[in-house]
Amino acid sequence: MIDKPPGWPYLTALSAVVGVVLYWASVPHWYVIEMFLVGLFFGIPLWLIWAARFTLAMSRGTAQARLRRWLAPWFVVAGLVVALVTDAPFWLRFTISKPSMEAYARTVTAETSQDTSCRWLGLYRICGAFPYSGWGQDDQDVPGSACLIGEEWALESNTNFVLLPVGEPEETADDTYRRLTGHWYGWHGWDSL
């Protein structure tokens, strides 16, 4: 049994690790440390199990007969690498969510107080919205702008977005931005925001 190709339990565990990494890569600013730790504590042991079993199968001469099944985990990992290199998890989630976020952003105005109720806008859970005004004390709200504060399960969130129809957001020591598309920016701010 130990010299047979990985079965469903192994592939399920590997797929769970890959799924978590893809989920953490579906935000504007990746959870890099968490992704590294999952790879270190779960990915490496899974690789060691595969390598030990494959080495045993090679020594017994049974690996060649089922080589495609032995390579299945490598195809899963290759798919993960391609998805991360192309930033596919984020772009897929953002593209699906963008129409809902744009519709909600149009309701955010300077006349309304900051909205802290949580709602699903596409595939993102947004739990705060207010107009963008820069980070200076005398800055005025930018008409048509919106800052959307996201919340993710299990981790402190960094799924914040800024819709800024004119200009670019100003970076500070605590706030960094990533231009997404059009007037949309990914925003990673102070963690206790």
C-alpha positions in Angstrom: 0.0 0.0 0.0 2.8 2.4 0.8 4.3 2.0 -2.7 1.0 2.8 -4.5 0.3 6.2 -6.0 -1.4 8.9 -3.8 -5.1 8.2 -3.3 -8.1 10.3 -2.5 -7.1 11.1 1.1 -3.7 12.4 0.0 -5.1 14.4 -2.9 -7.9 15.8 -0.7 -5.4 17.0 1.9 -3.2 18.6 -0.9 -6.3 20.2 -2.4 -7.3 21.7 0.9 -3.8 23.2 1.3 -4.0 24.6 -2.2 -7.5 25.9 -1.6 -6.5 27.8 1.5 -3.5 29.4 -0.4 -5.8 30.4 -3.3 -8.3 31.9 -0.9 -5.6 34.0 0.8 -4.4 35.1 -2.6 -7.8 36.4 -3.6 -7.4 39.7 -1.8 -5.7 42.9 -3.1 -2.7 42.4 -0.8 -1.9 38.7 -0.3 -1.5 37.1 3.1 2.1 36.2 2.3 3.3 35.1 5.7 0.3 32.9 6.3 0.7 31.4 2.8 4.3 30.6 3.5 3.5 29.0 6.9 0.8 26.8 5.3 3.3 25.7 2.7 6.0 25.1 5.4 3.8 23.2 7.9 1.5 21.4 5.5 2.9 21.5 2.0 6.4 20.2 2.9 5.1 17.2 5.0 2.8 16.3 2.1 5.7 16.5 -0.3 7.9 14.3 2.0 5.1 11.7 2.1 4.9 11.7 -1.7 8.7 11.5 -2.1 9.1 8.6 0.4 6.3 6.6 -1.3 7.6 7.4 -4.8 11.1 6.3 -3.8 9.8 3.1 -2.4 7.7 2.5 -5.5 10.7 3.1 -7.8 12.8 0.7 -5.8 10.2 -2.0 -6.2 9.7 -1.2 -9.8 5.9 -0.4 -9.5 6.0 3.4 -10.2 6.3 3.2 -14.0 3.0 1.4 -14.4 1.0 4.2 -12.8 3.2 7.2 -13.6 0.2 9.5 -14.4 -1.3 8.9 -11.0 2.0 9.5 -9.3 2.3 12.9 -11.1 -1.3 14.0 -10.2 0.0 16.0 -7.1 2.5 17.8 -9.3 -0.3 18.9 -11.7 -2.2 20.3 -8.7 0.9 22.2 -7.5 1.6 23.4 -11.1 -1.9 24.7 -11.3 -1.4 26.6 -8.0 1.8 28.2 -9.3 0.2 29.3 -12.5 -2.8 30.8 -10.6 -0.5 32.7 -8.2 1.8 34.0 -11.0 -1.1 35.3 -13.0 -2.9 36.5 -9.8 -6.0 34.6 -11.0 -7.6 34.1 -7.6 -7.8 37.8 -7.0 -8.9 38.8 -10.5 -11.6 36.2 -10.6 -13.0 37.2 -7.2 -12.7 40.9 -7.9 -14.3 40.7 -11.4 -17.3 38.8 -10.0 -17.6 41.4 -7.1 -16.9 44.6 -9.0 -20.5 45.4 -10.2 -21.9 45.0 -6.7 -19.1 47.1 -5.2 -19.6 49.9 -7.8 -23.3 50.0 -7.2 -22.8 50.2 -3.4 -20.0 52.8 -3.8 -22.4 55.1 -5.5 -24.5 55.2 -2.3 -21.5 56.4 -0.2 -21.6 60.2 0.1 -20.2 62.8 2.5 -23.7 63.5 3.8 -24.1 60.0 5.3 -22.2 58.9 8.3 -19.7 56.1 8.0 -21.7 52.9 7.3 -20.3 50.1 9.5 -23.0 47.5 8.7 -21.7 44.3 7.1 -22.9 43.1 3.7 -21.8 40.8 0.9 -20.8 42.7 -2.2 -20.2 39.9 -4.6 -17.7 37.6 -3.0 -16.3 40.2 -0.5 -17.8 40.9 2.9 -17.7 44.7 3.3 -18.1 46.0 6.9 -17.5 49.7 6.5 -17.8 52.5 3.9 -16.9 56.1 3.8 -15.8 58.7 1.2 -12.1 59.1 0.5 -10.6 62.4 1.7 -6.9 61.7 2.0 -5.2 61.4 5.3 -4.5 65.0 6.2 -6.7 66.9 8.7 -7.9 69.5 6.3 -8.5 67.2 3.3 -11.9 67.4 1.7 -14.0 64.3 0.6 -13.5 63.5 -3.0 -16.9 63.5 -4.7 -17.9 60.0 -6.0 -15.2 58.3 -4.0 -15.6 55.4 -1.6 -13.4 53.4 0.8 -14.8 49.9 1.3 -13.5 48.0 4.3 -13.5 44.3 3.9 -13.6 41.5 6.5 -12.3 38.0 6.0 -12.8 35.0 8.2 -10.1 33.6 10.4 -7.6 36.5 9.8 -7.3 40.2 10.3 -8.5 41.6 7.0 -6.6 43.4 4.3 -9.4 43.3 1.7 -9.9 47.1 1.5 -10.8 48.9 -1.6 -10.8 52.5 -2.7 -12.8 53.9 -5.6 -11.3 57.2 -6.6 -12.7 58.9 -9.7 -10.0 61.5 -9.9 -6.4 61.5 -8.9 -4.5 58.8 -7.0 -4.6 57.9 -3.3 -1.8 59.2 -1.3 0.4 56.6 0.4 1.5 57.0 4.0 3.6 55.0 6.4 0.5 53.0 7.3 -1.4 53.0 4.0 -0.3 51.3 0.8 -2.3 51.1 -2.4 -2.3 48.8 -5.5 -3.9 50.0 -8.7 -6.4 47.4 -9.8 -8.4 48.6 -12.8 -9.9 51.9 -13.9 -10.4 54.0 -10.7 -10.2 51.0 -8.3 -7.4 50.6 -5.9 -6.6 47.8 -3.4 -5.8 49.3 0.0 -3.9 47.9 2.9 -4.1 50.2 5.9 -3.4 50.2 9.5 -4.5 46.8 10.9 -6.7 48.3 13.6 -8.7 50.4 11.1 
